[in-house]
Amino acid sequence: MRLVLPEADQVNDPAQQTITPRHPDFTFDDDLPLNWHPAGPAVTQFYNALSLSFPEGERFFVDAVKHYRNQITDPQLLKDVRGFAGQEAIHSNEHVSFNKWLDSKGLKTKPIERAVRMGPAVTFRWLPHKYQLALTCALEHYTALFAEQILSNPEALGDAPQVLKDIWTWHALEESEHKAVAFDVYATLFPGWRGYIARSVTMAVMTVDFTFATLLGQTYLMYQAGDLWNGKAWRDGFKYQMGTPGVWRKVMGGIPEYFKPSFHPNDRSTDELTTKWRKWYAQTLQTN
């Protein structure tokens, strides 16, 4: 059976969603609880570890995509790249604020931030630019799958404090909006089997790396918070990730599709979700 690879003229959907940078300007009060997630300390520190990886990671994503902007001739894709870069820059800034709040609550965040910088700033930037872009595509698929869980399942954030629900929901909305941009740049510039093999190998490697790095960051933060040996916290965290609501289980369930030669991020339609949550943003967080 012949396998179909995405061609350059297939990657840009004319009905592609609008990619709109937004400026929510969150503030995090001192009276917010350190263990803010209702599923307990393990889940709280899982999300905190993700947040600590975002500022440097998203700067890397923007650089990886913008490196190729002079080779892009499609006006819509160029517009999408600008929207992608704008959204990711604001994500980085907002999570810097969130991470400073974590630091103010007594967590030693700098070691994790330094470890994250060692990836994008040192190791990853030794890679050829093609593989930096492939790495970005892989991690953007992860963030899109997490975003889908947050936007579609109320149990993902539960009754967390409102501002913390808001930052993760806003972030998830914009990740869903721009989930195809890095992939479209990659597929346009590296079509065919060689491009497919490179992105597939990169995803396989990054799945191991991302899983290990996230677990390590979560464990370190639990140690900092005095919950490393909290058996109930770990059990509750396992239930959250693998049982109900099953966030990690469902995210990992969306990884195999990435290895299809014909894969495109928009194969998982989130149009209804983004429409719903754009209205939410306009009604609750929109500022003049």
N, C-alpha and C positions, 0 to 999 in steps of 0.2 A: 504493500500500500504506500502510495506517495505521500510524504509528509510535507505540509505547506508551511513555508516560512513567511513571516510578515515582510512585505515589500515597502519601499520608501513611500509609495503613494497610498498605502493602506493605513499608515499609522496615525494620520491626522483625521479624526472624526469631525466632519463639518458641524455636528451638533455638540461639539465638546463644551463642557461646562465652563462658565466664566470663572477665572482665577482672580480673586479680588483680595489684595492685602488689606487687612483690617487692623486697627490700633485700639485694642481694648483697654490697655493701661491698667492692669490688675494691681491691687495693693493687698498685702497679706499682714493682717493684724497680729500683734503679739499674743493675743488670747486664743488664737487658733490652736487646736491640740496637735501635738507632735504626731500621735497615731491617729491620723485624720480619716483613714479609710474604714468604713464600718465592718469590713471583713477582717480587720485586725492588723497587728504589726507587720506580719510577713508581706501582706498585700500592700500596705502603706509603703514599706521600704522597697518593694518591687517598683512601684511607680516613682518613688523618689530617685532610685538608681537610674531609671530611664531619663528622668528630668536632668540629672547631672551629666548625662551623655549628650544632651541635645545641643547646647550652645556650640561646642566645638564640632560636633558631628554635622550639624546643619550648615555651618560655615564651609565644611569640606564638601558637602553636597552641592552647594551653590558654586564653589570654585570648579568642581568637576564638570558641571553642566555648562557654565559660562566659558570654559576653556574652548568650547567648540562653537560659540555663537557666531563667529565670523564665517563658519562653514555652512551655516543654516540659511537656506534661501526662501523657505516657506514663510511668508509674513505672519500667518497665524501661529506657527510654532515659535517664531521669534517673540511674538507678543506673549505667548504662554511662558517662555523662558523668563521674561521680565517679571511676569506675575509670580512665578515660582520663586525667583530670587527675592522678590519683595516679601512674600509670605514667610519664607524661611528666615530672613533677616529679623523679622518681627518676632517669630517664634523664639529665636535665639535670645533676643533681648528680654522677652517676658519670662523665659525660664531662667535667665540670669537672676532676675528679681526673685523668682520662686526659690532658687538655690541659695540666695542670700538669706532668705527667711529660714530655710533649713539650717543654715549655719548659725543663725541667731537662736535657734532652738537647742543648740548644743551639739549638733552633729558635725563631725570633722569631715567636711565635704572636699577639702582641697586635695587629699590623696587620690580620690576618685577622679576629680577633674584633671589632675596631672596625668593619671593613667590614660584617660581618654585622649588627652592631647598627644600622648606618645603614639597613638594610632594615626589619626589624620595628619598630625604635624610631622611625624617622623616616618613610621613604617609605611603607611599607605601612600605617602607622597613620593616614595621611591618607585612605586609601581608605574608602568606606562599609563599614559592618560586614558587609553582605552579601558584599562582595567579599573582605574579610578571611577570612570563613568559606569562600568558594569557593577562595581561595588555599590555605587549610589542607587542604581536600579534595584538591586537586591534588597537593600535596606529600606528603600521607599516602598517596596512591596510589603515588607513587614509592617511599616508604619501605617500603610493603607489598611491592612488586615486588622491591626489594633484599633484604628479609627472606626472601622466598620462595627466592631464589637461595642465600642463606647457609644456610638450613635444609634445602634439598633437595639441594645439591651439595657434597660434601666438598671438592672442588677449590677452592671459593670462598675458603676460609681455609687449606686445605692443612695443612702441619705448622708453622704459626705457634706461637709460645710459648703455652702453655696459657691463661694469664690473658688474653691478647689474643684468643684464640679464644673464651674464655668471655664476655667483655664484648660482643662482637659477636653471639654466639649468643643470649645472654640478651636483648639489645636486639631482635634479630630476632623472637624468640618473642613478646615483648610487642607489637611493632608488628603482628604477625599477629593477635594477639588483639583489638586495638582498631581494626583497619583500617577498620571500617565506621562508627565512632561519629560522626566529623565529617560524613560523608556523610549519615547518617541524620538528623542535626540539620538539615542544609541541605535535604534532600529533604522533610522534614516542614514546614519553614517557607517554602520557596520551590518549591512544586510547579509543574508546567506548563512551557510553552515558555519563559517569561522566565527561570525558574530554570535550565532546561537551557542556554539560550544563554549566560547569564552564566558558568556553570561551565565550559562548553566554551571560550569565549574566554579565560577565566582560565588554563585548562590550556595552551592554545596559547602564550600569553605566557610562562607559567612554564617551559615546556619549553625555550625559548630561554634564559631567564634562568638556570635551574638548570644547564643544560649549560655555559654560559659561566662562571658563577661557580665551579663545581666545577673546571673546567679551569684557571681563573686561580689558584685557591687551591692546586691541586696543583702548578702550575708554579712558583709563588712558594716553596713548601716545598722543591721540588727544587733551586731556586736556593740556598736557605738551606743545604741539605745538601750542596751541591757536585756535584749530579747533573744540573744543567740541560742540560749538553752530553754526557751519558752516552747515546750512541746505543743501546747494548744495553738500557739500562733502558727507554727509550721503546719499543723494538721488543718487549721482553718485556711491557710494559704494554699495547701494542696487541693482542698475541696474547691476553693474559688477557681483555681487554675485548671483543674482537671475534671471536676465534677460539675457543680452548678455555681455560677453561670458558665464555667468552663472556658475562660478567656484564652488561656494559653493553648488549650486543646484545640479550640476552634481556629486560632491563628495558625498553629502548625498544620491543621487540616487544609489550610489554603496554600501551603507551600508547594505541594507536588504539582499543582497546575502550572506553576512558573516554568517547569521543565518541558512543557509542551512546545514544540517548535512554532506552533501558531499562536502561542499565548500573547495576549495584550491585556494590560491592567483594566481596561474598560470592559473586558469580558464579565467582570463582576460589576454589574450595574448598581451604582449607589445614587442614582439621580433622585429618586424619591427621598432618600435620607438627606441629601444635601439641600434639596428644596425645603424640606421641613425645618432643618436647622439653620438655614439662611433666614427664614422668617423668625425663628427664635432669636437669632443674633440681632436682627433689626428691631425687634420688639423689646429686648431686655438689655443689650449691651451697646447698642449703637450710640455713638457720641458725635456731637457736631464738631 
